[in-house]
Amino acid sequence: MSLQVRARWAERSLDVDLDLSPGRHAITGPNGAGKSSLLSIVAGLARADSSRVVLDGRPLDDLPPHRRGVVLMSQAGQLFPHLSARDNVAFGPRSHGLGRRGSRAAADHWLGIVGMSEFADRRPSQLSGGQAARVALARALAAEPAALLLDEPLAALDVEATPAMRAVLSRVTHEREDLIVLLVTHDVLDVLTVADGPTDTLTVLGERVEHGPVRQVLEHPRSDFTAGLAGVNLLRAEAVPGGGAVASLRGAHAEIATGPHEVTGPCWVTFAPDAVSLHRDHPEGSPRNVWQGRVSRVEAHAGRVRVWLETPFAMSAEVTPAALAALPLRPGDGVWVSVKASQVRVHPAGVS
């Protein structure tokens, strides 16, 4: 089983060439990068300027959506309001020729898998958002697709329902070893929770498509978007053989101290936000990377504080509330920034 997708669609800024094996494949990227358009092409709901979609050796381009062996589940879920949860899930098996009894048995099986057996007789209006999402997922799986396309399935859920649904999504998509899952998401937690297998991949759409094993893409970002998704600071530079890099910052060349590396030529320099230290005065001691900057915004989340900074390049620092209290910072304040060379990583980059 495999899925090959080659699609070019200028209006949607989409240009991809993917070869995907069974497993979970996350797709992300900036708004307008063509994520939902890609799923629509695979599902047969949209036509690109040029495309070729092959599933398990079968070309799909000339087939209508209902003959492709593909199911698309959007964030809306789109359950039939006049049917019970059981009959919603039974719809797929019934439309594929299974009898009423067999269809309802299949529905009960999948409702059990997603933890919704006790709600089988309820209509969508009697379900919470999280419950309706589980029923929609059961309905998608009951159709026994070869490829399951998930278009931000957690985006419409509230904060309390999201973690539980994410866990269900991870569990059920691991049930079938032959299933190909494409998951469009903006949340790195979705990526890390669902696409956690050794052959699972992450594709970042945009001006430059990034594709590969999930951790490889996140640990070697090649765009600002991917760096933000991975939670690291990113800087384009030229690697110095053996160690260090040289970046062009606001028209001037600046040396970046790094750990030892074997990269030559164009590179990406990365360091984590919690590797950034903030100071009111020029820091003394060991840090070899020191920049003067200004605070652009401060955000608190989950017991940590993210400070966004304008230095010779945009970056962020992550500090504790106590550290921020000891060094009060507000948007517009001047600050010194330092990063130890040992915490700076260098990754090869293609020529722009």
N, C-alpha and C positions, 0 to 999 in steps of 0.2 A: 504494500500500500504506500502510495506517495502522492503528493500534490505539487504540480508544477504550475506556477503562475507567472506569466510574462505580460505586463500591461503598461501601455503608454497612453496617458490622457492629459494633454497639455492644459486644458481648462481647469483640471483639478490638481495640477502640479504633481502628477503621479507618474513615476517611472521606476518600475520594479521588475526584478527577475529573481524569483524564489523557487527553491526546490526543497520541499518540506516532507519529512518522514512522519510516521505516526508519533503522536505526542502532543505537547502543548506549545504553541508558538505565540508569544505576545507581540502585539503591534502597537507602537505608540509614535508620537511625533507632535509637532506644534499644530495648533488649529489651522485647518485648511491644507494640511499635508496630504490628504487623500486616504485617510484610514478607513472611514466608512465606505468610501467609493471603492476601495479594494475589495471589501467584503461583498458589496453589491455586484461587482464584476464576477466574483467567484460564484455567487448565488444565482446569477443570470438575471438580475434586476436592473442592470445598467450596462451600457456598451461604451467601451473606451475607444480612443482613436484607433488603437490596435491592441489585440490581446490574444493570448492562447492559454487556456486553462485545461489541464489534463489531470484527472483523478484516477488513480489505480490503472493507468494506461488508457483510460477512456477520454477522448477529447470531449469537452463539455460545451464548447462555444456555440454550437448549433442546437443544443438541447434546451427545451423550456425548463424553468425553475423546478417544476415538480418531478422531472425525470433525471435530475442531476445527482441525487443521493446526498444532497447538501441541505442543511437546515440553518437558517439565520435567526438568531434571537437578539432582539434589540433591547435597550434599557427600558422601553415602555412595557415589554412583556406581551401586550396585545392579546390577552385572554378573551375568549368569547363570553360576553357578559351574561348571556341567557343560558349558559351551560354550567353544570357543576364542575368542580375541580377534576373529578374522575372523568367526566365526559370530555372536558378539555384535553386531558392527557390521552384519552382513547381515540381522539380525532385522527391522529396520525396513523396508528395501526389500522383503524377502520377504513381510511381512505386508500390504504395499500392492500385492501382486499381481505383483511382478517375479519371474521365474524364478530357479532356483538359480544358474545361471551368471551371470546379470546381477546378482543380489544379491551374490554373492561378488566380482564385479568392482567393484561400487560400494563394498563394504567395503574392498577393497585400495586403492581411490582415497583414501578418507578416512583409512585408517590411514597412508598415505603423507603426507597433508596434516599429520597431527599427529605425524609422525616415529616411527611405531610399526610400520612394515612388517616389520622383522626379528623382531617378537614376535607375528606374526599367528597362529601355531600354538599359542601358549601359553594356558593356562587362567588365570583370574584369580588362583588361588592361587600361580601362578608369577610374578606381576608385583609390582613394588613399588607403593607407594601412588601415586607420581607417574605411573607407567606405567599403572596402572588408571584414573586420572583422565583420561589422554589417550584411552584406549580408550572410556571413557564419553562423552567429548566427541565422538569420531568417530561413535559409535553415534547420538548425538542429532542430529548433522548429516546423517548418512546417511538419516535419515527425511525429509529435505528439508522441514523445517517452515517455515511462514510466520513463526512467532514462536518464539524459543528462550528458555526461562526457566531461569535459572541461580541456584540457591539456595545461596549461599555455596560455590561449587565448589572453593575452595582451602582451606577451613577445616580439613579433615581431613589436609592434607598437612604434612610436616615442613618445617623451615626451609630445608633444602637444595633440596627439590623445588619449593617455592612459586614462586621467581622464574622458573624455566624454564617451569612451567605457566602462569604469568601471561603470559609472552611468547607462548606458543602460543595462549592464549585471545584475546589481542589480535590476533594475525595471522589466525587462522581466522575470527573474527567480522567481519573487514574483507573477507573473500573475496567475500561476496555482498552486493551493494549493496541488494537488496530485502529483506534479512532484518531483522526487528525483534528485538533482544536486550534482555531485562530481566535485569539482574545485581544480585542481592541480596548485599550485602557490608557488613562493618564496617571494612574497611581502605581508607584513602584512596589507597594505592598501587594497589589494584585499580581504583578509580574513575579515577585519573589516567592509568593505563596502558591500560585497555580503552576507556573512554568519552572518547576524546581527539579526536573529530571535531568540526567546527564546529557541527553540529546535534545532537550527543549531549547528553544531559541528566542531571541529578542530581535525584532526589526524596528529600527527607528527611521521613519520616513521624513523626508525633508529635502533640502537642497542637495545633501549628500546622504544616500541611504547607508545606514549602518546595520549590519546583520551578522549574527553569529551566536554561539552559546551565551546564555544570559549573563553570567558573571564576566565573561570576556568583554562583552560590549559595555557593561557598566564599569568595569575596572579600567578599560582603555577607551574612554569617551573621545569622540572625534568632532563633537559639536557642542555649543553652549547648552542646547536643549538636553542632550544626554548627560552632560556634566551636572546640570540642575536636577535631572531625574535621579542620578546616582548620588547626589548630595556632595559633589566635590567641586573645587575651584579649578578652572581650566584656563590655560594660557598657551597660545601658539608660539613656537620658538624654533630655533635651530640648535640641535644638540651639539655639544662639544665632546669629542671622543674621550671616553674614560670617565667623564663626570662634568656636570654643569650644562648650561644652555644659555643662548643669547636671544633675547626677545626685543622686538621693536615696539617700544612703549611711547606713544605720543610723539613719534618722529625721532626718538633717540634710542640708541642701542643700550640695553641693560643686561648685565650678567645676572643669571639666576643660579644660585648655588643649589646643587642637588646631591643626592646620594650617588654612589658609583653606578654606571650603566654602560651598556654596549651599543647604544643607539647612535647613529650618525645621520646628519641631514635634518629635514623637516621633522618636527616632533610636537607632541602635546605634553605640556608640563601640568601635573595635577597635584593637589594637596587637599586634605580634608578640612572642612571648616573648623573642627576642633583642634587642628594643628596651628591655627592662627592665634597669636597673642596680641592683645591690645594694650597700649601704653599712652599715658598723657604726655610723657617726655621721651626723648630719644632713648631707646633701650640700651643698656650696657650688657656686656657679657658675650655669650657664645653665638646668638643668632647671626647668620650671615646674610639673610634676606630681610632687609628693613626698608619699608616704604612709608611715606607720609601720605595721609589720606583724610577723607571726610566721611562722616556717617550719613547714609542716605535714608535708612529706616531701621527700626528695631521691632522685632516680633517675638512674643513669648509663646511657647508651645510645649506641652508635656514636660514641664519642669526644666526646660532649657530655653535659652534666649538666642535667637539668630540676629546678628548685626550685619546689615548690608552696607558695604563700603565702596566708595569711589577713591581708589588709589590710582597709580598710573594705569591700572586696569580694574574692572569691576570684580569684586570678590565678596565672600561672606565669612563671618566668624561665628562660632558657636561657643557660648560661655554659660556659666551657671548664673542664676539670679543673684547669688551672693557676690560673684565677681563683678557683675554689672553694678550692684549697689556700691561696691568699693570704688568703682570707676564710672560714675554717672555719665551716661552718654545719651544724647538726643540728636535727632536729625539736624544736620548742619554743623555739629561739633567736629573740630579737628582732632586727629588721633594718629598715633604712630602704630604701625603694623609690623609684626615680625613673624617669620616662619623659619624653623631650623632646617638646615639642608637635608638632614637625615629623614625628614618627613615629606620631602618633595620627590615625586616619581616622574619618570620620563618614559613616554611611549612613542613609538614610530608613527608618523603621519604621512599620508599621501601628499603629493605635490598639489597645491591649490590651483 
